[in-house]
Amino acid sequence: MMTRRTFRILLALAEGPAHGYGIRGRVEERTDGAVKPGSGGPPRRFYALTDRGRASLRAELRRMEEAVTLARSLDLLPERS
């Protein structure tokens, strides 16, 4: 299982390459400021999602999907409307 911060950073990079500040902005925006990934790297350095990162993100999403499916079957989460 990956950390919440790593998961959010990979999701941000799935939108496309970004510099550290841009990644931080995407993460903070999508979590309403609840996740703050830090200052990022050196200014103007761009990051992109690698094949390994994409595979890790997909594996984590599958794990989460299985957990949500189980939670719904136990009536812990409502069905989507």
N, C-alpha and C positions, 0 to 999 in steps of 0.2 A: 504494500500500500504506500502510495506517495504522500508527501505532505500536502496540506491544503494550499500552501503558497506555491509549491512546484506545479501542482495541478492547474492553478489559476494562471501561472506564467505560460504553461504550455497551451492552455486555451487561448490566451492572448496572442501567442505566436501563430496559432492556427488561422487567425484572421489575416496574417501576412507578416512579413519582416517589419521590425521596429527597433528603434534604439531604446536604451534602458529607460529613459524618461517616458517614452511612448508606451512601453510595456507597463510601467508603473501606473500610468494614467488609465490604460485599459482595465487593468486589474481593479484599481480603486473605484473606477466608474461602475463596473459590473458587480461589485460587492458592496456598493454604497459606503466605501471607505473602511469596511470591516477587515479587509486583507490589505496590508501594506507590504509589498515585496521588497522594499528597501530602495536604495539610491541607484541600483542598476550598476552598470559598468562605467567605463570611461565615457566622457561626453562624445556623442556622435558615432559611437560604435553601434553597428546594426547587428541584430540577432535574427535568425530564422529557424524555423522548426526543421529539424533533421529527420531523416527516415526513422532513426532510433527513437527520437522524441515523439514522433507521430504514433509509432507502434506502442510506446509506453502510455501515451494518452488514450489510445483506443482500448488498451488492456484495462486501464483504470476506469474508463467509462463503462466497459462491459461489467466490471466488478460492481460498480455503483448501480447499474441497471438491474443486476441480479438482486442486490440488496433492496432496491425499491420494489421490485416484483414481489419479493418475500414479504416486505412490510405491508404492501397492499393486500396480499393474501391473508394476512393476520389482522386486517382492518386497522392497521396503524397509520396508514395514509389513505386519503380519499382517492378515488379514481379520478382521472383527468376529466375535466368537463369540456 
